[in-house]
Amino acid sequence: MAPGEYAGRGASRLGDVMEHQVTHYMQAHRLLSTGSTVVVAVSGGADSVALVDFLVSRAELHLRLVVAHLNHCLRGGESDGDEAFVISLAASYGIPCELRRVDVRELARTARQSLEDAGRSARYAFLDEVADSYGAHAVALAHHADDQAETVLMRLLRGSGGRGLASMSPRSRNGRYVRPFLCVTRREIEAYLQRRRLSYRHDRSNDDTGYLRNSIRHELLPFLQRYNPEIAARLADTAAILAADEDLLDASTDDSFVRCGAFDKDGAVLAVRGVRCELPGMRMRLYRRALQRVNPGLAGISHRHLDAVDGLVLSEAPNAELHLPGGCRVVRSYDGLAFRRQPAHAPAPFAVEIPGPGEYPLPNGASLVVTCADSIPDLPEDGARRALFDLDAVPFPWLVRSFRPGDRLHPAGMSGTKKVKELFMERRVPRTERGRIPLLFQGDRLLWVCGLRRSTDAVTDTHTGRPVAVEFLDELP
């Protein structure tokens, strides 16, 4: 059928059916409330023209409508013609019209995106701005059941889980964007246009089967219709069923995450023992939920990446890590599985001389405070954040430095020495954090692994003439 022309029997009946379906769909999903301000995204094509006309005709809703059109500047005079058509269309309804021109080809080049991705980003940014400026309650998009079917097939071909195959929802993007036409097909929309005697613009780039979506629309779907003439509607139904199931599973995932996970300022953390108790499908959902904290769109994350995370959880090795797409880093440290935004760098080695009492800044905001006193009661020792030493036994200068392989401590209460590495393992200090824990030395003698354990050297007693307290100011992992 040529652009702007209408043919076929039963168009009036189909148009009536469409109005009833869409009205019921909007009510069922509570898409638009009476008196709402609604921005309508209008390209000038058949679907968006039908949408704005349909919403104008809903007089009982008393909607305040605003037309928004983005000129992508991709088709020269044709793009300009679309813009002029939308201006005229809005004027015919007496509706405000907001326009913007964006060189999407240049945007795609500078952002290193495909034309499709760059165009989508530009459209949503524009529509958000228009909605904000008018205080709009919703932005209406003209996606329909055939678009839904195409999206389902695209994601199926590329590989996707339930959430991806659920495709577009009636309401999305924090509830702002609504799709009243998801319940009707392109054929029903064309029948509506015919009955209303409405013209529209035709974007010839939509005929180029070099694009995957166009190939699915013009080649794959017609082929599948040989097996099921209602394939588009059935795929859309499948997406709706999956969306409902996903909502239910999301609620279950929320409960599981509360039991064995938490978000923090750097990302998210899951408890390995808790996650292991979940079924495989729930484990994958927990990983996705945690990864979304550091990679909101899960860009580049596939099922094999989730399998790799699962391998960390099920492994008997207490320490391991993965580097995933989108700058994600997953670190297993004993019972903790941390999801972080940026790859962490090992703390740089440090060494600070302590010639006498005072406060000594250390890397990462920590510090050591060395204080002398006249007697032991003045300086209580807590065994972790503060340690006492006999200055006669270990005179200044001292040295505080970072951990080195082979460092050994003579722990209080033990007859022999112990590797500091073993102490870290016992206390479950993550590998990535071990390099920032200060070690206090006097000469070659390790006096204290700050915040963890002190040695038997230079222990104070009631006969100590020069007691010295060292306080470690920091938050250990």
Helices and strands as residue ranges (DSSP letters): H 11-28, E 37-41, H 46-57, G 59-61, E 64-71, H 77-93, E 97-101, H 104-111, H 115-134, E 138-140, H 145-158, H 162-165, E 171-172, E 177-178, G 180-183, H 186-196, G 204-207, H 212-215, I 216-220, H 221-224, H 231-260, E 261-264, E 267-271, H 272-276, H 280-294, H 303-314, E 319-324, G 325-327, E 328-333, E 336-340, E 351-354, E 358-361, G 363-365, E 367-372, G 376-378, E 386-390, E 398-401, E 408-409, E 418-419, H 420-426, H 431-434, E 439-442, E 445-449, E 453-454, E 467-473
